[in-house]
Amino acid sequence: MRSQNAVRDHFKTQDMHAANPDADEMAKIEKIFRRAREIHRERGGVFGYDFEEWLQAWEELPSDAPERS
């Protein structure tokens, strides 16, 4: 069962995204960071590939913006 604070925090986050476009950018960076960390763990936690893991995570992130021609 979720606490009341968790529910309120969820709504605050949604309101912040609507009020601050930079919040959307920060959310994307957070998703990339989380995925890069997952990739790091999947590789056995070997250090020295952080840039490659970040790029792979970036490429896996679905693009919300329409393609420009």
KAZILIN-V696357 format. One record per helix or strand. SS is the DSSP state (H for helix, E for strand). FROM is the first residue (numbers start at 0). LEN is the number of residues. If there is no record, write none. Layout:
# KAZILIN-V696357
ss=[SS;SS]
from=[FROM;FROM]
len=[LEN;LEN]
This chain:
# KAZILIN-V696357
ss=[H;H;H]
from=[3;20;49]
len=[16;22;11]
